[in-house]
Amino acid sequence: MADKNKLFDEEEDMFVTLDLDNGTQAECQVITIFDVSGQDYIALLPVDENEEPNGEGEVYIYRYAEDKDGNPSLSNIEDDEEYEAVADRFDELLDEAEFEDEAE
């Protein structure tokens, strides 16, 4: 997997299919996998059938883990404080990526 706390670049596009609570599926592009207080999280951007980002700018964030065989698993973030800390860190990563793009 890519370095943690970095946004994936376009050459590393990875996609996952989520089974949503309402019984539908969503195809999502992996934006990044990052760490907050020793726990890994994943940010996913829903895409359409042409792998284009959704028009709403919606991003899904989940807890992320891999088993001993490297199989990934996602779980919901149930705690509001945990979610706020994770969302803040994700925003920081976006700001850092934007700053790096401007510097180039």
C-alpha positions, 0 to 999 in steps of 0.5 A: 500500500502507499505511504500512510498520511499521503494522498494517492496520486493519479497513477495509483488509482485504486477502487473498492466497492462498498455495500451500503446500509440501504442495500445498494453498492457504491464504487469508490476511489481510494483517496488515502489511508492515514493514521490518527493516534495509532489507528488507520483510516481510509478516505473513499471518494464515490465515483460514477460508472465512468470512474468520475468523482461524484458531483457533491464532493462527498467522501466516506471515511472508515476505520481501516485494518488488514488481517495477517494475510493482508486482507483489508477490512473497513468499519464504521467510526461510531464515536463523534469525537473520534470522527472529528479528529479523523475528519480534521486530520483528513482536512490537514492532508488535503491542505498539505496536498494543495500546498505541495501542488502550489509549490510545484 
